């Protein structure tokens, strides 16, 4: 009992330190960079009435209105860059908490601390936790939806499922990628918990109906007429070869920011992908571990969503589109490694040593890319750049 109490104190202390680090990294230079083009577009929409702020999200590609509504109400606190970006910081820190909670329930305390630490220092996640856009909110929405899903699975009550459905309905208005998250949860239900199938279908269906008005308004009433389907057919064959010819960029995209030219970052990013892929084989030899399957399905489904929008919507394969798959990929890759270590070496000391090594390597490899985040924010995205863009293109 004494040993367990000591481990509990150590765990809470380390978690507190990780959250403090995540908060500091996301607050640092928060208001230094001026708003850039996309942020100005969201700011302009938020300056209207609350209803028009919601409708103002539709002309923006891939946007859903929840973050625009939050911006509308944040404007009552001020128009300073640092103030309006505060919600993104909050969602970023809460995402670290959610990742810890999920990893704790799926893989144990050591793995949970490692995954939370890696997300806390992830350059890409830091970058988009400092921007007046919906990527940080979308990432947290995806994670909290999975948290509520897992609670519903564990409790198996209609109240728990109703909570999941309510969170899913709100989260769908945070980002379209929640549709791919819902798809992954559906597949997992079919594979492992068919006893909860109809409860999931009912509450997810109701959440989908609640989201349907926005889908209709955004894609029918205010449709993007710029997509030429003939051009899409020509572009379709170019997407996959681009991933094959230059594999390091998409491999690093969910995990780093402006750092994929560094050899160490390439190795680190591909190691996470390899561990996640190894999880598919490990599932076969370990009798289909349900808790490992879920983050793998979430990672696969959300990455596939990015590729689909890259092909159909002509989105460019930037890290901002990979911010939602990133936590699931981290949980899948690191969780697979932890599960293998747990099976091969059943001692806590071995697990702690491997987890500590992953944290040290991650910090050493990602630190230069973290520096690039702040350097890019101070030298790019200024009002001058925005004015030049408007002058040349608008």
C-alpha positions, 0 to 999 in steps of 0.5 A: 500500500505504501509503495502504491501511494508513493507511485501515486504521488510521483505520478501526480507530481510528474503530471503536474510538471508536464502540464506546467511545461505545456502551459508555459510553452503555449503561453510563451510569445503568445501575443508577439506575432501579429494576426496573419491572413487566416486569423484576420478572416476569423476575427472579421467573422467574430466581430459580427453578431453572434448569429452572423459570426456562426454563418461567417464560418461557411465561406472559409474552407473546411471551417465549422462555426464553434470556434468563430462563436468563441472568438465573438465572445472573446472580443468582449475581453479585448482585441489584443492578439494574446487575449484572442488566442487564449482559448487556443492555449486552453484547448491545447493544455486540456488536450494534454490532460485528455491524452493522459486520461485516455492513455492511463486507462488504456496502457497504464500510468507510465505510458500515460505520462510519456504520451502526455509529455510528448504531446506537451512538447510537440512543436506542431501542437504548440504552434496551433495552440497559439493561433486564432483558428479552430485546430487546437479546439478540434484536437481537444474536441476529438480527444474529449469525445473519445474520453466520453465514449470510453466512459460510456463503454465502461459504465454502459448506462443511458446517462453515460451514452447521452453524455457522449452524444451531447459532447459529440454533437458539440464537437462536430461543430468544432471540426469536420474531422470528428466525422472520421473519429465517429467512424473509427468508434463505430468500427471499434463498437462492431469489432468489440462491443456489439452489446452497445451497438444500438446505443451508440448508433442512436446517440451518434445518429442524433448527434449527426442530425444535430450537425446536419443543418450546418452540413447543408448550409455549408455545402449546399447553401454556401457551396464551394464552387471552386472545386472542379471535379474534372480536375479532381480526377486528374489530381487523384493519381498525383497524391499517393506518388507524392507520399511515396516519393517524399515519405519523410514530410507526411511522416513527420507532419503529425509530430513536428513543425518546420523540422522535417529536414533534420535527420534526427526528426525524420528518424524519430517521426518514422519510429512512431509510425513504425511502432503504430504499424507494428501494433497491427501485427501485435494485435494478431499475436496478442489476441486482438487487444481491444484497448490498443485497437481503438487508438490505431483505428482513430489514427488510421481513420483521421489520417485517411480523412486528411488524405481524402480532403487532400485529394477531393478538396485540394487541401495541401498536406500541411501539419495543420491538417494533421493536428487531430491525428497526432495525439492518436498516432502518439498513443498508438505508437507509444502504446504499442511499444509499452504493450510489447515491453509489458509482455516481454518484461513484466517489471515496473522498473523496465517499463519506467526505464523505457518510458524515461528513455522515450521522453529524453529522446523526444525532448532532445530530438524535438527541441530544435523544432520547438525553437523554430516554432517561436522563430517563425512566429516572430518573423512570418505572418505579419500584417505586411505579409497579409497586405501583400497577399491581399494586394496580389490575390484579392 
